[in-house]
């Protein structure tokens, strides 16, 4: 579990997270070699393999028409390591102790990031001496402005830890408003949407427990407090500018909508044209950057001031469609079907273990995400890490004395 948790901490770096992932992959290969017959009958391993095929087969079938074979094949080869990483994680999480420690460790890492972000906001620099980037909190993720995004995806795990432990230490409830503040000041609008969806799901899933603990008055007071906090945050210039910018999406003018979506409309136009050229199996993973100039108009925003396009279309469903075609879209649909069906097939106890990690994984793979590239090494690794833990948490637990599997 320490190796699994260390991966999360290293997602603050550019590529060091690959080291624990590689160690887990090699360990998974050894486990498969020694216990292939047993693993072939394992329900969680089979589920994980099916999920892998939903993403890997479209990547493989896109290779014949890949506009940049080296990039597309490299993405496919990286995905081949993921099932072995999953084997290691699933076997490790068979034990209740490992699950509990992993939840504590990942929550602790998230809280550490948040405190470091607060330090950066109030003092101008974090523990590593990293400054804010403009008006945005970057924390340990400097110079990238993705701290709020990663925390919003990880938020179900942190909320679950608070939910399980607030009766012992009521001060843990303070984590939630700090989390909201960091996400708003350290992330994109995509992270705002993510935390909103997570909050709605948790309110629906645990509404009885929330009302039992807070009472009607307490719930109303909490809503008023959150509303007041939102109004106060709107007075912050940087937040106010983002909200004002977002409102323009309701305009009927192309330029206004394009500006409101951070010029994503200009990307989506090009992405759709590229998709129409090869609808069946796409142009190959990570190929968008290589065809952008072929499909972009001269007045496209991303072709001005010396620019020559973007690395991805900033719309996950469109990315899948244009780079792996309709085969990839079908694979993604089946992927979510298997995932949701798996959740409802486990016992109530396993479902409770699984929920926060599953919700985090779903938000990472959410087709309407408009942030990171699904096929990029960073986001695909983070997403698969979350997915593997979610499936591992859905297995029946074993006692520690029964060995490591």
Residue pairs with C-beta under 8 A, 6 or more apart in sequence:
1 92
1 93
1 98
1 101
1 102
1 105
2 105
3 20
3 23
3 24
4 20
4 24
4 89
4 92
4 102
4 385
4 389
5 101
5 102
5 105
5 106
5 109
6 20
7 17
7 20
7 21
7 24
7 385
8 105
8 106
8 109
8 154
8 385
9 109
10 16
10 17
10 19
10 20
11 17
11 150
11 378
11 381
11 382
12 113
12 139
12 140
12 141
15 377
17 378
17 381
17 382
18 377
18 381
21 81
21 85
21 381
21 385
22 81
24 84
24 85
24 88
24 89
25 81
25 82
25 84
25 85
25 88
26 84
27 84
27 88
28 83
28 84
28 85
28 86
28 87
28 88
29 84
31 39
31 87
31 88
31 91
31 405
32 39
32 84
32 87
35 405
39 45
39 87
40 46
42 90
43 395
44 90
44 391
44 392
44 394
44 395
45 86
45 87
45 90
47 338
47 342
47 391
48 83
48 86
48 87
48 90
48 387
48 388
48 391
49 83
50 338
51 335
51 338
51 339
51 387
51 391
52 79
52 82
52 83
52 86
53 331
54 331
54 332
54 334
54 335
54 338
55 79
55 331
55 332
55 335
56 76
56 79
56 80
57 327
57 331
58 281
58 282
58 320
58 324
58 325
58 327
58 328
58 330
58 331
59 72
59 75
59 76
59 79
59 285
59 324
59 328
59 375
60 76
61 281
61 324
61 325
61 327
62 72
62 281
62 282
62 283
62 284
62 285
62 323
62 324
62 325
62 327
62 328
63 69
63 72
63 73
63 76
63 284
64 281
65 278
65 281
65 282
65 283
65 284
66 72
66 73
66 283
66 284
66 285
66 287
67 283
67 284
67 287
67 290
67 291
68 284
68 286
68 287
68 290
69 284
71 284
71 285
71 286
71 287
71 290
72 284
72 285
72 286
72 287
72 323
74 286
75 285
75 286
75 375
75 380
76 285
78 377
78 380
79 380
82 384
82 388
85 384
85 385
85 388
86 384
86 387
86 388
86 391
86 392
89 385
89 388
89 389
89 392
90 388
90 391
90 392
90 395
91 392
91 404
91 405
92 98
92 392
92 404
92 405
93 99
93 102
93 389
93 392
93 393
93 395
94 392
94 395
94 396
94 397
94 398
94 405
95 397
95 398
95 399
95 400
96 397
96 398
96 399
96 400
97 400
99 353
99 393
99 397
102 389
103 157
103 160
103 161
103 164
104 161
106 154
106 157
107 157
107 158
107 161
110 151
110 154
110 157
110 158
110 179
111 158
111 175
113 139
113 140
113 147
113 151
113 182
114 151
114 175
114 178
114 179
114 182
116 126
116 127
116 139
116 140
117 126
117 137
117 138
117 139
117 147
117 182
117 185
117 186
118 178
118 181
118 182
119 125
119 126
119 127
120 126
120 130
120 131
120 132
120 137
120 138
120 139
121 132
121 137
121 185
124 131
124 132
125 131
126 138
126 139
126 140
126 142
128 140
128 142
130 138
130 139
130 140
130 142
130 143
131 138
131 142
132 138
133 142
133 143
133 145
134 238
135 185
135 237
135 238
136 145
136 148
136 185
136 186
136 187
136 238
137 147
137 148
137 182
137 185
137 186
138 144
138 145
138 147
138 186
139 147
139 182
139 186
140 147
141 147
141 150
145 186
145 187
145 188
146 187
146 371
146 372
147 182
147 186
147 187
148 182
148 183
148 184
148 185
148 186
148 187
148 188
148 191
149 187
149 188
149 190
149 191
149 194
149 371
149 372
150 382
151 158
151 179
151 182
151 183
151 186
151 187
151 191
152 183
152 187
152 190
152 191
152 192
152 194
152 195
152 198
152 363
153 191
153 194
153 360
153 363
153 364
153 382
153 386
154 360
155 179
155 183
155 194
155 195
155 198
155 360
156 198
156 201
156 202
156 355
156 356
156 357
156 359
156 360
156 363
157 356
157 357
157 360
158 175
158 179
159 176
159 198
159 202
159 356
160 355
160 356
161 172
162 172
162 173
162 175
162 176
163 202
163 206
163 209
165 172
166 172
166 173
167 213
177 229
179 195
180 195
180 226
180 229
181 233
183 191
183 192
183 195
184 192
184 233
184 239
185 236
185 238
185 239
188 371
189 242
189 246
190 369
190 370
190 371
191 371
194 363
194 366
197 363
198 359
198 363
201 359
203 210
205 355
210 219
211 219
214 221
214 222
233 239
234 240
234 243
245 259
245 260
246 260
247 260
248 256
248 257
248 259
248 260
249 257
249 260
249 261
251 257
251 260
254 265
257 265
258 264
258 265
258 266
258 301
261 370
262 314
263 301
263 302
264 313
264 314
264 315
264 370
266 296
266 300
266 301
266 302
267 302
267 310
267 313
267 314
267 315
268 313
268 315
268 318
269 296
269 297
269 300
270 292
270 295
270 296
270 300
270 302
270 309
270 313
271 288
271 313
271 315
271 318
271 319
271 322
272 318
272 322
273 295
274 283
274 288
274 291
274 294
274 295
274 322
275 282
275 318
275 321
275 322
275 325
277 283
277 295
278 325
279 325
279 326
280 325
280 326
280 327
281 324
281 325
281 327
281 328
282 321
282 322
282 323
282 324
282 325
282 327
282 328
283 291
283 322
283 323
284 323
285 323
285 324
285 375
286 311
286 312
286 323
286 373
286 375
286 376
287 323
288 309
288 310
288 311
288 312
288 313
288 319
288 322
288 323
289 309
289 310
289 311
289 312
292 302
292 308
292 309
292 310
293 303
293 308
293 309
296 302
296 303
296 309
297 303
302 308
302 309
302 310
303 309
311 373
311 376
312 319
312 373
312 375
312 376
313 319
313 322
314 370
314 371
315 368
315 369
315 370
316 365
316 366
316 367
316 368
316 369
316 370
316 374
317 329
317 332
317 367
317 368
319 373
319 374
319 375
320 328
320 329
320 332
320 367
320 374
321 328
321 329
323 375
324 331
332 365
332 367
335 365
336 362
336 365
339 358
339 361
339 362
339 387
342 391
342 394
343 351
343 354
343 355
343 358
343 394
344 351
346 354
346 394
347 396
350 393
350 394
350 395
350 396
350 397
351 394
353 393
353 394
353 397
354 390
354 391
354 393
354 394
357 386
357 389
357 390
357 393
358 390
358 393
358 394
360 386
360 390
361 383
361 386
361 387
361 389
361 390
363 369
364 379
364 382
364 383
364 386
364 387
365 374
365 383
365 387
372 378
372 379
373 379
374 380
374 383
398 405
